[in-house]
Amino acid sequence: MIDVEERVGRRIRLIRRAREFTQEVVAGEMVRAGHLTWVRQTVSLVETAGRNVSVGELVDMAAILGVIPSELYQVDPFVDVPRRFFVDHYGDPAEWLASLNA
């Protein structure tokens, strides 16, 4: 199961890329919002669950990305649901793929 930090990081990256924002742009906007220590590497760490975000940072990040804060935690059906469904119905994906190549 994906943990909270990983889910939030994936959603931030997904939305950031959809908006065609670079990590540098997002970091700059976070600094303008008052989070003075943010740099490109901070965005990268958040996106890869290497750094937690505070509630204030999450709210400002959502505003920068043009979404409401809860959208940064939504379940990603393309990541969470299909894998569970697949495992429940077909077993381990690696074993299933290996059986196709046998």
Backbone as a printed PyTorch tensor [residue, N CA C, xyz], in Angstrom:
tensor([[[  0.8370,  -1.1790,   0.0000],
         [  0.0000,   0.0000,   0.0000],
         [  0.8810,   1.2410,   0.0000]],

        [[  0.4830,   2.2160,  -0.7480],
         [  1.2440,   3.4530,  -0.8470],
         [  0.9810,   4.3020,   0.3870]],

        [[  2.0540,   4.8430,   0.9900],
         [  1.8530,   5.6620,   2.1840],
         [  1.4700,   7.0920,   1.7980]],

        [[  1.1000,   7.8630,   2.7760],
         [  0.5970,   9.2190,   2.5530],
         [  1.6280,  10.0780,   1.8210]],

        [[  2.8710,  10.0590,   2.2910],
         [  3.8940,  10.9030,   1.6950],
         [  4.1110,  10.5560,   0.2260]],

        [[  4.1150,   9.2710,  -0.0850],
         [  4.3140,   8.8470,  -1.4690],
         [  3.1290,   9.2620,  -2.3390]],

        [[  1.9290,   9.0850,  -1.8250],
         [  0.7310,   9.4690,  -2.5840],
         [  0.7320,  10.9750,  -2.8590]],

        [[  0.9960,  11.7860,  -1.8330],
         [  1.0160,  13.2320,  -2.0110],
         [  2.1190,  13.6280,  -3.0000]],

        [[  3.2720,  13.0410,  -2.8560],
         [  4.3720,  13.3550,  -3.7700],
         [  4.0500,  13.0170,  -5.2130]],

        [[  3.4440,  11.8700,  -5.4310],
         [  3.0610,  11.4770,  -6.7960],
         [  2.0290,  12.4300,  -7.3730]],

        [[  1.0630,  12.8210,  -6.5460],
         [  0.0220,  13.7370,  -7.0210],
         [  0.6210,  15.0990,  -7.3570]],

        [[  1.5280,  15.5850,  -6.5210],
         [  2.1800,  16.8680,  -6.7980],
         [  2.9210,  16.7960,  -8.1190]],

        [[  3.7090,  15.7290,  -8.3160],
         [  4.4610,  15.5870,  -9.5700],
         [  3.5180,  15.5020, -10.7650]],

        [[  2.4660,  14.7060, -10.6390],
         [  1.5140,  14.5370, -11.7360],
         [  0.8630,  15.8680, -12.1170]],

        [[  0.3930,  16.6000, -11.1200],
         [ -0.2700,  17.8760, -11.3920],
         [  0.7300,  18.9120, -11.8870]],

        [[  1.9180,  18.9450, -11.2920],
         [  2.9570,  19.8950, -11.7270],
         [  3.2940,  19.6820, -13.1960]],

        [[  3.4910,  18.4280, -13.5740],
         [  3.8170,  18.1340, -14.9720],
         [  2.6560,  18.4590, -15.9030]],

        [[  1.4310,  18.1790, -15.4610],
         [  0.2590,  18.4930, -16.2860],
         [  0.1560,  20.0030, -16.5240]],

        [[  0.5790,  20.7960, -15.5370],
         [  0.5570,  22.2510, -15.6630],
         [  1.7920,  22.7660, -16.4090]],

        [[  2.7220,  21.8530, -16.7020],
         [  3.9870,  22.1800, -17.3660],
         [  4.8220,  23.1640, -16.5460]],

        [[  4.7850,  22.9690, -15.2110],
         [  5.6260,  23.7500, -14.3110],
         [  6.9050,  22.9640, -14.0560]],

        [[  8.0350,  23.6310, -14.0500],
         [  9.2760,  22.9820, -13.6490],
         [  9.3510,  22.9570, -12.1260]],

        [[ 10.2480,  22.1430, -11.6050],
         [ 10.4660,  22.1300, -10.1640],
         [ 10.9990,  23.4810,  -9.6930]],

        [[ 11.7940,  24.1390, -10.5340],
         [ 12.3270,  25.4580, -10.1870],
         [ 11.2090,  26.4800, -10.0280]],

        [[ 10.2350,  26.4470, -10.9340],
         [  9.1150,  27.3810, -10.8630],
         [  8.3160,  27.1570,  -9.5760]],

        [[  8.0330,  25.8960,  -9.2720],
         [  7.2660,  25.5920,  -8.0600],
         [  8.0370,  26.0300,  -6.8190]],

        [[  9.3310,  25.7540,  -6.7880],
         [ 10.1370,  26.1750,  -5.6350],
         [ 10.1190,  27.6890,  -5.4890]],

        [[ 10.2430,  28.4050,  -6.5910],
         [ 10.1980,  29.8640,  -6.5520],
         [  8.8810,  30.3860,  -6.0240]],

        [[  7.7890,  29.7510,  -6.4390],
         [  6.4650,  30.1650,  -5.9470],
         [  6.2980,  29.8380,  -4.4590]],

        [[  6.8840,  28.7300,  -4.0280],
         [  6.8310,  28.4020,  -2.6000],
         [  7.6040,  29.4420,  -1.7910]],

        [[  8.7350,  29.9030,  -2.3060],
         [  9.4960,  30.9650,  -1.6220],
         [  8.6500,  32.2320,  -1.5610]],

        [[  7.9940,  32.5880,  -2.6750],
         [  7.1260,  33.7810,  -2.6950],
         [  5.9780,  33.6490,  -1.6950]],

        [[  5.5520,  32.4060,  -1.4200],
         [  4.4690,  32.1650,  -0.4580],
         [  4.9750,  32.1760,   0.9840]],

        [[  6.2850,  32.3430,   1.1610],
         [  6.8290,  32.4530,   2.5160],
         [  7.6380,  31.2690,   2.9920]],

        [[  7.7940,  30.2630,   2.1690],
         [  8.5760,  29.0780,   2.5370],
         [  9.9940,  29.2800,   1.9960]],

        [[ 10.7770,  30.0520,   2.7290],
         [ 12.0280,  30.6120,   2.2380],
         [ 13.1350,  29.6020,   1.9640]],

        [[ 13.0140,  28.3920,   2.4880],
         [ 14.0810,  27.4040,   2.2900],
         [ 13.8600,  26.5250,   1.0590]],

        [[ 12.7540,  26.7170,   0.3520],
         [ 12.4410,  25.8370,  -0.7740],
         [ 13.3330,  26.1430,  -1.9770]],

        [[ 13.9100,  25.0670,  -2.5310],
         [ 14.6900,  25.1020,  -3.7690],
         [ 14.2230,  23.9280,  -4.6300]],

        [[ 14.7570,  23.7980,  -5.8280],
         [ 14.3440,  22.7270,  -6.7270],
         [ 14.4650,  21.3670,  -6.0590]],

        [[ 15.5270,  21.1400,  -5.3160],
         [ 15.7420,  19.8550,  -4.6540],
         [ 14.6560,  19.5680,  -3.6180]],

        [[ 14.1180,  20.6050,  -3.0000],
         [ 13.0320,  20.4110,  -2.0370],
         [ 11.8120,  19.8360,  -2.7450]],

        [[ 11.4870,  20.3890,  -3.8970],
         [ 10.3520,  19.8880,  -4.6750],
         [ 10.6040,  18.4350,  -5.0570]],

        [[ 11.8220,  18.1430,  -5.5050],
         [ 12.1720,  16.7740,  -5.8780],
         [ 12.0120,  15.8220,  -4.6970]],

        [[ 12.4850,  16.2260,  -3.5330],
         [ 12.3600,  15.3830,  -2.3380],
         [ 10.9000,  15.1440,  -1.9650]],

        [[ 10.0810,  16.1820,  -2.0530],
         [  8.6550,  16.0290,  -1.7370],
         [  8.0150,  15.0660,  -2.7280]],

        [[  8.3350,  15.2190,  -4.0030],
         [  7.7290,  14.3730,  -5.0290],
         [  8.1260,  12.9050,  -4.9090]],

        [[  9.2560,  12.6390,  -4.2970],
         [  9.7260,  11.2580,  -4.1450],
         [  9.5900,  10.7560,  -2.7060]],

        [[  8.7880,  11.4380,  -1.9010],
         [  8.5250,  11.0670,  -0.5110],
         [  9.7820,  11.0860,   0.3490]],

        [[ 10.7620,  11.8970,  -0.0410],
         [ 11.9790,  12.0340,   0.7480],
         [ 11.9010,  13.1440,   1.7740]],

        [[ 10.8170,  13.9020,   1.7120],
         [ 10.6140,  15.0020,   2.6660],
         [  9.1210,  15.1640,   2.9060]],

        [[  8.7610,  15.2780,   4.1590],
         [  7.3670,  15.5480,   4.5140],
         [  7.0560,  17.0240,   4.2860]],

        [[  5.7730,  17.3280,   4.0960],
         [  5.3490,  18.7150,   3.9790],
         [  4.4460,  19.0570,   5.1510]],

        [[  4.5340,  20.3080,   5.5820],
         [  3.6430,  20.7690,   6.6510],
         [  2.2740,  21.0620,   6.0440]],

        [[  1.3030,  21.2530,   6.8960],
         [ -0.0380,  21.5910,   6.4230],
         [  0.0050,  22.9090,   5.6550]],

        [[  0.7280,  23.8840,   6.1710],
         [  0.8410,  25.1680,   5.4870],
         [  1.4770,  25.0300,   4.1140]],

        [[  2.5230,  24.2130,   4.0360],
         [  3.1730,  23.9770,   2.7440],
         [  2.2210,  23.2830,   1.7760]],

        [[  1.4540,  22.3370,   2.2890],
         [  0.5020,  21.6090,   1.4460],
         [ -0.5660,  22.5500,   0.8940]],

        [[ -1.0740,  23.4350,   1.7340],
         [ -2.0910,  24.3960,   1.3020],
         [ -1.5160,  25.3370,   0.2390]],

        [[ -0.3050,  25.8380,   0.4660],
         [  0.3100,  26.7330,  -0.5140],
         [  0.6580,  25.9990,  -1.8050]],

        [[  1.1090,  24.7590,  -1.6950],
         [  1.4190,  23.9690,  -2.8820],
         [  0.1610,  23.7730,  -3.7190]],

        [[ -0.9470,  23.4710,  -3.0720],
         [ -2.2100,  23.2900,  -3.7930],
         [ -2.5850,  24.5720,  -4.5250]],

        [[ -2.4450,  25.7210,  -3.8570],
         [ -2.7750,  27.0000,  -4.4920],
         [ -1.8830,  27.2560,  -5.7010]],

        [[ -0.6010,  26.9670,  -5.5670],
         [  0.3410,  27.1550,  -6.6760],
         [ -0.0380,  26.2720,  -7.8580]],

        [[ -0.4600,  25.0480,  -7.5640],
         [ -0.8210,  24.1070,  -8.6310],
         [ -2.2520,  24.3090,  -9.1370]],

        [[ -2.9970,  25.1760,  -8.4620],
         [ -4.3510,  25.4800,  -8.9000],
         [ -5.3710,  24.4110,  -8.5730]],

        [[ -5.1780,  23.7390,  -7.4400],
         [ -6.1160,  22.7030,  -7.0050],
         [ -6.4740,  22.9540,  -5.5420]],

        [[ -7.4990,  22.2510,  -5.0610],
         [ -7.7870,  22.3240,  -3.6380],
         [ -6.8910,  21.3150,  -2.9160]],

        [[ -6.5450,  21.5800,  -1.6660],
         [ -5.5930,  20.7080,  -0.9720],
         [ -5.9540,  19.2220,  -0.9930]],

        [[ -7.2230,  18.8840,  -0.8890],
         [ -7.5970,  17.4630,  -0.8620],
         [ -7.2380,  16.7420,  -2.1580]],

        [[ -7.0990,  17.4810,  -3.2590],
         [ -6.7150,  16.8420,  -4.5220],
         [ -5.2900,  16.3020,  -4.4860]],

        [[ -4.4930,  16.7860,  -3.5430],
         [ -3.1200,  16.2920,  -3.4340],
         [ -3.0380,  14.9580,  -2.7060]],

        [[ -4.1680,  14.4910,  -2.1890],
         [ -4.1790,  13.1960,  -1.5050],
         [ -5.1180,  12.1840,  -2.1570]],

        [[ -5.7540,  12.5380,  -3.2350],
         [ -6.6900,  11.6170,  -3.8690],
         [ -6.0250,  10.2910,  -4.2070]],

        [[ -6.8050,   9.2310,  -4.0960],
         [ -6.3300,   7.9200,  -4.5200],
         [ -6.1540,   7.9680,  -6.0290]],

        [[ -5.0290,   7.4880,  -6.4870],
         [ -4.7550,   7.4360,  -7.9170],
         [ -5.2240,   6.0880,  -8.4380]],

        [[ -6.3380,   6.0460,  -9.1490],
         [ -6.8690,   4.7520,  -9.5830],
         [ -5.9440,   4.0010, -10.5170]],

        [[ -5.0340,   4.7090, -11.1810],
         [ -4.1130,   4.0400, -12.0950],
         [ -2.9240,   3.4310, -11.3710]],

        [[ -2.7760,   3.7540, -10.0960],
         [ -1.6720,   3.1960,  -9.3070],
         [ -2.1950,   2.2480,  -8.2400]],

        [[ -3.1750,   2.6890,  -7.4580],
         [ -3.6180,   1.9380,  -6.2970],
         [ -4.6080,   0.8290,  -6.6230]],

        [[ -5.6880,   1.1580,  -7.2750],
         [ -6.7710,   0.2040,  -7.4680],
         [ -6.4060,  -0.9420,  -8.4060]],

        [[ -5.8860,  -0.6810,  -9.6140],
         [ -5.6240,  -1.8060, -10.5100],
         [ -4.6470,  -2.8400,  -9.9550]],

        [[ -3.6190,  -2.4060,  -9.2580],
         [ -2.6560,  -3.3720,  -8.7210],
         [ -3.3430,  -4.2990,  -7.7230]],

        [[ -4.1300,  -3.7270,  -6.8190],
         [ -4.8480,  -4.5660,  -5.8560],
         [ -5.8090,  -5.5010,  -6.5740]],

        [[ -6.5230,  -4.9870,  -7.5420],
         [ -7.4510,  -5.8120,  -8.3110],
         [ -6.6970,  -6.9340,  -9.0090]],

        [[ -5.5710,  -6.5960,  -9.6350],
         [ -4.7910,  -7.5830, -10.3640],
         [ -4.2910,  -8.6710,  -9.4220]],

        [[ -3.7050,  -8.2660,  -8.3130],
         [ -3.1680,  -9.2390,  -7.3550],
         [ -4.2780, -10.1290,  -6.8120]],

        [[ -5.4340,  -9.5390,  -6.4990],
         [ -6.5520, -10.3290,  -5.9860],
         [ -7.0440, -11.3540,  -6.9880]],

        [[ -6.9990, -11.0220,  -8.2590],
         [ -7.5630, -11.9020,  -9.2850],
         [ -6.5480, -12.7700, -10.0160]],

        [[ -5.3090, -12.2900, -10.1310],
         [ -4.3170, -13.0150, -10.9340],
         [ -3.0390, -13.3620, -10.1830]],

        [[ -2.8590, -12.8400,  -8.9920],
         [ -1.6500, -13.1250,  -8.2360],
         [ -0.5550, -12.1210,  -8.5290]],

        [[  0.6530, -12.4940,  -8.2250],
         [  1.8120, -11.6260,  -8.3750],
         [  2.0270, -11.2550,  -9.8430]],

        [[  2.1150,  -9.9530, -10.1700],
         [  2.2980,  -9.5520, -11.5600],
         [  3.5590, -10.1230, -12.2150]],

        [[  4.6530, -10.2130, -11.4620],
         [  5.8980, -10.7480, -12.0380],
         [  5.7310, -12.2180, -12.4280]],

        [[  5.0670, -12.9820, -11.5750],
         [  4.8270, -14.3990, -11.9020],
         [  3.8890, -14.5350, -13.1010]],

        [[  2.8880, -13.6620, -13.1620],
         [  1.9470, -13.7030, -14.2640],
         [  2.6490, -13.3780, -15.5800]],

        [[  3.5130, -12.3590, -15.5680],
         [  4.2640, -12.0050, -16.7770],
         [  5.2100, -13.1370, -17.1810]],

        [[  5.8560, -13.7470, -16.1950],
         [  6.7590, -14.8610, -16.4980],
         [  5.9980, -16.0220, -17.1420]],

        [[  4.7770, -16.2620, -16.6950],
         [  3.9840, -17.3630, -17.2710],
         [  3.6320, -17.0770, -18.7230]],

        [[  3.5100, -15.8310, -19.0970],
         [  3.2190, -15.4780, -20.4910],
         [  4.4050, -15.7550, -21.4010]],

        [[  5.5890, -15.5930, -20.8500],
         [  6.8200, -15.7710, -21.6380],
         [  7.3130, -17.2110, -21.6140]],

        [[  6.6340, -18.0970, -20.8760],
         [  7.0840, -19.4840, -20.7490],
         [  6.7650, -20.2930, -21.9940]]])
